């Protein structure tokens, strides 16, 4: 019966030592600095996107009901914009995505 309390004490001692090693105050982490400084923030770019680089967007092509599901098909487009952000050209690509989700308005089970 005395081995059970001793084993429990050893287990707690090992867990405490492992927690110390994992803490920022242990001798393993002495070379690392842990401070409460705020995170660095990135500055936004002052240059807008040029018309040479397209931005890809997905647009809804069709929406249909199939076996109690609603299936939406999207097509990817390369969108070219000018300096003010106006769309100058849209080029469709060969990429399609389908979204399928259950139609909860459907009364049929």
Secondary structure, 3 states (H helix, E strand, C coil): CHHHHHHHHHHHHHHHHHHHHHCCCCHHHCCCCCCCCCCCCCCCCCCCCCCCCCEEEEEEEEEEEECCEEEEEEEEEEEEECCCCCEEEEEEEEEEEEEEEECCCCCCC
